[in-house]
Amino acid sequence: MSLSRAARKRKLDTLQASRTTVFPKPPRSRKPPRHPRPAATIRPSPAELAALHAARDILSGKKPTKTSKYGGPNYAQQLNKRIMVQTMQENAARNASGAAT
């Protein structure tokens, strides 16, 4: 019995010695490589972003739900600004129609 075990061991050793270790290649990524962002597209700071969102809400006539954590105008201030913007737009339209005639 030990002879057959020794024979199997020798066979296994020769098989392992003859094998070369081949590591598989890593899978290629399907995503394109990332390029650095151009200098012209700099992200706004959180305060600037909050101000932009507030201005968009004011111009669209949306009632604010609450002030942001960065502060910002309250509802009365937003209403005054909305009225001012609307008046400016009406004046511009009136001036444009007056200049056209």
C-alpha positions as a Markdown table, in Angstrom:
| # | Residue | x | y | z |
|---|---|---|---|---|
| 1 | Met | 0.0 | 0.0 | 0.0 |
| 2 | Ser | 2.8 | 2.4 | 0.7 |
| 3 | Leu | 4.3 | 1.8 | -2.7 |
| 4 | Ser | 1.1 | 2.9 | -4.5 |
| 5 | Arg | 1.0 | 6.0 | -2.3 |
| 6 | Ala | 4.6 | 6.8 | -3.0 |
| 7 | Ala | 3.9 | 6.3 | -6.8 |
| 8 | Arg | 0.9 | 8.6 | -6.6 |
| 9 | Lys | 3.0 | 11.2 | -4.7 |
| 10 | Arg | 5.7 | 11.1 | -7.3 |
| 11 | Lys | 3.2 | 11.5 | -10.1 |
| 12 | Leu | 1.6 | 14.4 | -8.3 |
| 13 | Asp | 5.0 | 16.1 | -7.8 |
| 14 | Thr | 5.9 | 15.8 | -11.4 |
| 15 | Leu | 2.6 | 17.2 | -12.5 |
| 16 | Gln | 2.9 | 20.1 | -10.1 |
| 17 | Ala | 6.5 | 20.8 | -11.2 |
| 18 | Ser | 5.6 | 20.8 | -14.9 |
| 19 | Arg | 2.7 | 23.3 | -14.4 |
| 20 | Thr | 3.4 | 26.9 | -14.8 |
| 21 | Thr | 1.4 | 29.4 | -12.9 |
| 22 | Val | -0.7 | 31.5 | -15.2 |
| 23 | Phe | -2.5 | 34.3 | -13.7 |
| 24 | Pro | -5.7 | 35.4 | -15.5 |
| 25 | Lys | -5.7 | 39.0 | -16.9 |
| 26 | Pro | -7.9 | 41.4 | -14.9 |
| 27 | Pro | -11.1 | 42.1 | -16.7 |
| 28 | Arg | -11.1 | 45.3 | -18.7 |
| 29 | Ser | -13.2 | 48.1 | -17.4 |
| 30 | Arg | -16.2 | 49.1 | -19.6 |
| 31 | Lys | -16.0 | 52.7 | -18.3 |
| 32 | Pro | -13.9 | 55.2 | -20.4 |
| 33 | Pro | -10.9 | 56.6 | -18.6 |
| 34 | Arg | -11.6 | 59.6 | -16.4 |
| 35 | His | -10.1 | 62.8 | -17.7 |
| 36 | Pro | -9.4 | 65.8 | -15.5 |
| 37 | Arg | -12.1 | 68.4 | -15.4 |
| 38 | Pro | -11.4 | 71.6 | -17.3 |
| 39 | Ala | -10.7 | 74.7 | -15.2 |
| 40 | Ala | -13.8 | 76.4 | -16.6 |
| 41 | Thr | -16.2 | 74.0 | -14.9 |
| 42 | Ile | -15.6 | 74.7 | -11.2 |
| 43 | Arg | -18.3 | 73.5 | -8.9 |
| 44 | Pro | -20.0 | 76.3 | -6.9 |
| 45 | Ser | -19.7 | 76.3 | -3.1 |
| 46 | Pro | -22.6 | 75.1 | -1.0 |
| 47 | Ala | -23.6 | 78.7 | -0.1 |
| 48 | Glu | -23.5 | 79.7 | -3.8 |
| 49 | Leu | -25.5 | 76.6 | -4.7 |
| 50 | Ala | -28.1 | 77.4 | -2.1 |
| 51 | Ala | -28.4 | 81.0 | -3.4 |
| 52 | Leu | -28.8 | 79.7 | -7.0 |
| 53 | His | -31.6 | 77.4 | -5.9 |
| 54 | Ala | -33.3 | 80.1 | -3.9 |
| 55 | Ala | -33.1 | 82.5 | -6.9 |
| 56 | Arg | -34.6 | 79.7 | -9.2 |
| 57 | Asp | -37.4 | 79.2 | -6.7 |
| 58 | Ile | -38.1 | 82.9 | -6.5 |
| 59 | Leu | -38.2 | 83.3 | -10.3 |
| 60 | Ser | -40.5 | 80.3 | -10.7 |
| 61 | Gly | -42.9 | 81.6 | -8.1 |
| 62 | Lys | -42.5 | 78.6 | -5.9 |
| 63 | Lys | -43.3 | 79.1 | -2.2 |
| 64 | Pro | -40.2 | 78.2 | -0.1 |
| 65 | Thr | -40.7 | 75.4 | 2.4 |
| 66 | Lys | -38.1 | 76.5 | 4.9 |
| 67 | Thr | -34.8 | 78.3 | 4.9 |
| 68 | Ser | -31.7 | 76.4 | 4.2 |
| 69 | Lys | -29.0 | 75.6 | 6.7 |
| 70 | Tyr | -26.9 | 78.3 | 5.0 |
| 71 | Gly | -29.5 | 80.9 | 5.7 |
| 72 | Gly | -31.2 | 82.9 | 3.1 |
| 73 | Pro | -34.1 | 85.2 | 2.5 |
| 74 | Asn | -37.4 | 84.6 | 4.3 |
| 75 | Tyr | -40.7 | 84.5 | 2.6 |
| 76 | Ala | -41.4 | 88.2 | 2.7 |
| 77 | Gln | -38.0 | 89.0 | 1.2 |
| 78 | Gln | -38.6 | 86.4 | -1.5 |
| 79 | Leu | -42.0 | 87.9 | -2.3 |
| 80 | Asn | -40.6 | 91.4 | -2.6 |
| 81 | Lys | -37.9 | 90.1 | -4.9 |
| 82 | Arg | -40.4 | 88.3 | -7.0 |
| 83 | Ile | -42.5 | 91.4 | -7.4 |
| 84 | Met | -39.4 | 93.4 | -8.2 |
| 85 | Val | -38.4 | 90.9 | -10.9 |
| 86 | Gln | -41.9 | 90.8 | -12.4 |
| 87 | Thr | -42.0 | 94.6 | -12.5 |
| 88 | Met | -38.6 | 94.7 | -14.2 |
| 89 | Gln | -39.8 | 92.2 | -16.8 |
| 90 | Glu | -43.0 | 94.2 | -17.4 |
| 91 | Asn | -41.0 | 97.4 | -17.8 |
| 92 | Ala | -38.6 | 95.7 | -20.2 |
| 93 | Ala | -41.5 | 94.4 | -22.3 |
| 94 | Arg | -43.2 | 97.8 | -22.3 |
| 95 | Asn | -39.9 | 99.5 | -23.4 |
| 96 | Ala | -39.4 | 96.9 | -26.1 |
| 97 | Ser | -42.9 | 97.4 | -27.5 |
| 98 | Gly | -42.5 | 101.2 | -27.3 |
| 99 | Ala | -39.2 | 101.1 | -29.1 |
| 100 | Ala | -40.7 | 98.9 | -31.8 |
| 101 | Thr | -43.6 | 101.2 | -32.6 |
